[in-house]
Amino acid sequence: MKTKSILIVAIALVSSVAFAQTSPKVAVISQKQSGTFKVIYEGSTQGKVKMNIRNSSGETVFTETINGLTGFIRPVNFTGLKFGEYTIEIADAVGKQSQVVNYQSPVFAKNVHVAKVGTEGKYLLAVANPGTEKINVKIFDGENNMVHDETVIVNGSLGLVYNLKQVAGAPTFEVTDNSGAVKTIQY
């Protein structure tokens, strides 16, 4: 009788462990940098995990197999691919999860303009903004060396004149807004 009871308890334990395994948990989070997503995976057991990325036509554009992990966080960069919807699918021994992401063209800092003022090496940076926003302004010389870096709070519209008479070569302005969007203006 004891043997029969132990056998029933053992079968019950094995079945509850087998049914306790759940599908993988997957989250895909868009990052500040356009075209970059963070894939977060949590599985119930350690083993082989396969990640596939497919375009809207169902074609696989990326595949990767990761062994021996119960979870990971992996950045995925869509730069160089066509804009559109992509499906990120994670499969392990227990099941599959997928999530659709939309890779869109980057949004650049709007209403930013740079104009050369006269011939004295002066440049006007103009920013029009309906509210309050913090921007970062970087200026590079003709050899791409940073010669200026400042953060400015724009409340409405802003105009700044930079004297770049001593800067060698044609300058490049790089303006970054709160969301991380960048506008580059090169002369």
C-alpha positions in Angstrom: 0.0 0.0 0.0 2.8 2.4 0.9 4.5 1.7 -2.5 1.3 2.5 -4.4 0.8 5.8 -2.4 4.4 6.9 -3.1 4.0 6.1 -6.8 0.8 8.2 -7.0 2.5 11.1 -5.2 5.6 10.9 -7.6 3.3 10.9 -10.7 1.4 13.9 -9.3 4.7 15.8 -8.7 6.0 15.0 -12.2 2.7 16.0 -13.9 2.5 19.3 -11.9 6.1 20.2 -12.9 5.4 19.3 -16.6 2.2 21.5 -16.6 4.0 24.3 -14.6 6.1 25.1 -17.6 4.6 28.2 -19.3 5.2 29.9 -22.6 8.1 32.2 -22.7 7.5 35.8 -21.6 8.7 38.3 -24.2 8.6 42.1 -24.2 9.9 44.4 -27.0 10.7 48.0 -26.0 11.4 50.8 -28.4 14.6 52.8 -27.5 15.3 56.5 -27.9 17.6 55.9 -30.9 15.4 55.4 -34.0 15.3 51.8 -35.2 16.6 50.3 -32.0 14.5 47.9 -29.9 15.3 46.0 -26.7 14.1 42.4 -26.6 13.5 41.0 -23.1 13.0 37.2 -22.8 12.2 35.1 -19.7 11.7 31.4 -20.0 10.7 28.7 -17.5 13.6 26.4 -18.2 17.2 26.7 -19.3 17.8 25.7 -22.9 17.9 26.7 -26.6 16.1 29.9 -27.5 15.6 31.0 -31.1 14.8 34.5 -32.2 13.4 35.2 -35.7 12.6 38.6 -37.1 10.3 38.7 -40.1 9.2 41.6 -42.4 5.6 42.2 -43.3 5.9 39.8 -46.2 6.9 37.0 -43.8 10.5 36.8 -45.0 13.0 36.1 -42.3 15.5 39.1 -42.1 17.3 37.9 -39.0 17.7 34.7 -37.0 19.7 33.9 -33.9 19.9 30.9 -31.6 21.0 31.4 -28.0 21.8 28.3 -25.9 21.8 27.7 -22.1 19.9 30.7 -20.8 16.6 31.1 -19.0 16.5 34.8 -19.9 18.2 37.6 -21.7 18.0 41.3 -22.7 19.1 41.9 -26.3 19.3 45.1 -28.3 18.1 44.7 -31.9 19.0 47.4 -34.5 16.8 47.8 -37.6 19.0 50.5 -39.2 19.5 49.6 -42.9 16.2 47.8 -43.2 13.1 49.2 -45.0 10.6 51.1 -42.8 7.6 49.0 -41.9 6.2 46.4 -39.6 8.4 43.5 -38.3 7.5 40.5 -36.2 10.0 39.4 -33.5 9.4 35.8 -32.6 11.0 34.0 -29.6 10.7 30.2 -29.4 12.0 27.9 -26.8 11.2 24.2 -25.8 7.9 25.2 -24.2 6.4 27.5 -26.8 6.5 30.7 -28.9 5.7 34.3 -28.4 5.8 37.1 -30.9 5.4 40.8 -31.0 4.9 43.2 -33.9 7.0 46.4 -34.0 6.8 49.3 -36.3 10.1 50.6 -37.6 9.6 54.2 -38.7 11.8 56.9 -40.2 13.5 58.9 -37.5 11.8 62.1 -36.4 14.3 64.9 -36.5 14.4 68.0 -34.4 11.9 70.3 -36.1 12.0 74.0 -36.6 15.8 74.3 -36.4 17.6 76.4 -38.9 21.2 77.6 -39.2 22.2 80.5 -41.5 25.6 82.1 -42.3 25.5 85.8 -41.3 27.7 87.9 -43.5 31.3 87.0 -44.3 32.8 87.3 -40.8 32.4 83.6 -39.8 29.2 84.2 -37.9 26.3 81.8 -37.9 22.7 82.2 -36.6 21.0 79.2 -35.0 17.2 79.7 -34.9 14.9 77.4 -33.0 11.1 77.7 -33.1 9.2 75.8 -30.4 5.6 76.0 -29.2 6.5 75.1 -25.6 9.6 74.7 -23.4 12.3 72.3 -24.5 15.9 71.5 -23.7 18.2 71.2 -26.7 21.9 70.4 -27.0 24.0 72.2 -29.5 27.3 70.8 -30.7 29.5 72.5 -33.3 32.3 70.7 -35.2 35.1 72.1 -37.3 36.0 71.0 -40.9 37.9 68.0 -39.5 35.0 66.9 -37.3 36.6 68.0 -34.0 34.0 69.3 -31.5 34.7 73.0 -30.8 31.5 73.8 -28.9 29.0 71.9 -26.7 26.1 73.5 -24.8 22.7 72.7 -23.5 20.1 75.5 -23.9 16.5 75.7 -22.6 14.2 77.0 -25.4 11.0 78.7 -24.2 9.2 79.6 -27.4 11.6 80.8 -30.0 15.4 81.2 -29.7 18.1 82.8 -31.8 21.8 82.5 -31.1 24.7 83.9 -33.0 28.0 82.0 -33.0 31.3 83.6 -33.9 33.2 80.8 -35.7 35.9 83.0 -37.3 38.7 81.0 -35.6 37.2 77.6 -36.6 39.1 75.8 -39.4 37.0 74.5 -42.3 33.3 74.5 -42.8 31.4 74.0 -39.5 28.8 71.3 -38.8 26.0 72.0 -36.3 24.3 69.0 -34.4 21.2 69.9 -32.5 19.5 67.3 -30.3 16.1 67.7 -28.7 14.4 66.2 -25.6 13.4 63.0 -27.4 16.9 62.3 -28.7 16.1 63.4 -32.3 19.1 64.9 -34.0 19.3 67.5 -36.8 22.7 67.9 -38.4 23.4 71.0 -40.6 26.7 71.1 -42.5 28.2 74.0 -44.4 
